[in-house]
Amino acid sequence: MHKESPDLVRHFMTRAGMRYPVAIGKDRLAARYNVQPMPLTLLIDRDGRIALSHAGIVDRNKFEAAIQQLLR
């Protein structure tokens, strides 16, 4: 797993205009969701299930649309 600090992640989120929760995973979380590739973006629904996953750089518009769909 990467070792980025929460402050570094917050700074990136601010610069990127990200206004949704982001979890900084540790090995235990990676094991729970069987995370292998990095970077990996997971959208986890209210029931704790992976609703969408994407390895590599994400398309912001597609993920924001998916987030809005999950929030309905």
Stockholm file with secondary structure:
# STOCKHOLM 1.0

chainA/1-72         MHKESPDLVRHFMTRAGMRYPVAIGKDRLAARYNVQPMPLTLLIDRDGRIALSHAGIVDRNKFEAAIQQLLR
#=GR chainA/1-72 SS CCCCCHHHHHHHHHHHTCCSCCCCCCHHHHHHTTCCSSSEEEEECTTSCEEEEEESSCCHHHHHHHHHHHHC
#=GC SS_cons        CCCCCHHHHHHHHHHHTCCSCCCCCCHHHHHHTTCCSSSEEEEECTTSCEEEEEESSCCHHHHHHHHHHHHC
//
